[in-house]
Amino acid sequence: MNSVAVPQKSASRFGRFFRPRERSAWRNFAVAMLVLAVAMAVALVSAAAAQQGRFMFALITTVLALGLAGWVAIAIVPAMAKRTSLRWIAYQIDYRLTRDGIIYLAAVFILVLAAVNTGNNLLFLILACALAGILISGVLSRVVLTGVNLKLDLPEHIFAEQPILAELELHNEKLFWPSFSLRVIGENAKGEKDKGNDAHILTRPVFFPYLSHGSSSRQKVELRFARRGVYRQDAFGIRTRFPFGFFEKTRTVTSDISITVYPRVESTDQFYEILPLLSGEIASSFRGRGHELHSLRNYLATDSARFVDWKVSAKSGRLMVREFAREDERRLMLVLDPFVGPSRAAAGSPSAAEYAERFERAVSLAACIAWHFYELHSVLQFRTHTFATPLAPAGEIIYDALREMALVQPDWSSRGGAFLDTLAGDSEIFKIILTARPQRTIPTALWSSSYFLFIDQL
């Protein structure tokens, strides 16, 4: 199978020269070479005529040769230049002297002193070879770095603190020259190396030992993001020390990659502590058809006799009917109230930093709860003070909710205090509310249909 792929690749590579859109370029090139050959022949005839003293004929043939060359320069060269990519000239390549390069330059300096003081031709020859090595290093490294494009493929959904596998691809567009010993690093917009900044995506170099001409190479990279939020990569650096390692050359490639990292959804001890309470609250909040007892009430004429609790009826002296918790459907609203208020702590103070950590735990807990009910195929709605998903199966809105959780920040203003008041009138759906508001300020109507998780206690 590999033996079949090689000739196909070779044919497609050389076939580029003979594509229909390239025929005009080849025709212009052939015409230019033919006209320039005629111009050179006419110029030689002009020189021979001048030596023979035929000055008028020499003048005419000289003007004709110059006219032919000028026609090529005006009519054909611009058309061919438009088809030539000059991107490699504009590549910004930064040079950094390595330790080996410092030793090499020190040796060259010693050779300079020795050659100048002794006048030995052999030393001058060795010095010329040493200087040529520096020149060759610069030329070859530029050839290696030019014509190389990169692409970073990331998973669609990324969660904090969970490792992911990304794929970094390098494509060598050069037709004849391979590239050697390339490393891809993350850089910021100024072209400086990314030194562990967690707002960047690629935080460690990826090595490509060899990249053949006209081919691509892919490397898998394990990435891990410590926190939720938006991560950006302003630029990448393609770096090499080829061929001699005297200089480290880096070509900066601009990038506009931006990803949203969801909160961590791994279940914590705290989540396992509240889960039984949470499940019990949901099961007992709404009566319906199920197996768990919800309450007892007086018998009505429309009730079925199979729901009568005869033991309790005998004790109380009147017919009592059992009501069961509804288990056929779980419909709930998950509410994250980011309101903190300006009186809790001034931004930047130690207490504000401590609350920010608690808020991060609250967001992660909200993500765990949302993911739990997503796995149970519940009907879910997620709300904050500025965002709300529709009430729909959790599979349809889970990633919209997680994306909002990745971006939400504590509200230190005084405008968000009334957010929970707007939820008090909706008693038909059970609510799980994470909030920092004091218990005494929560509307009474919410307590009967809600389960509260207070951020100050996380």
Summary of the structure (lengths in Angstrom):
residues: 458
radius of gyration: 38.1
end to end distance: 59.5
largest distance: 145.2
contacts: 1305
relative contact order: 0.08
helix: 45%
strand: 26%
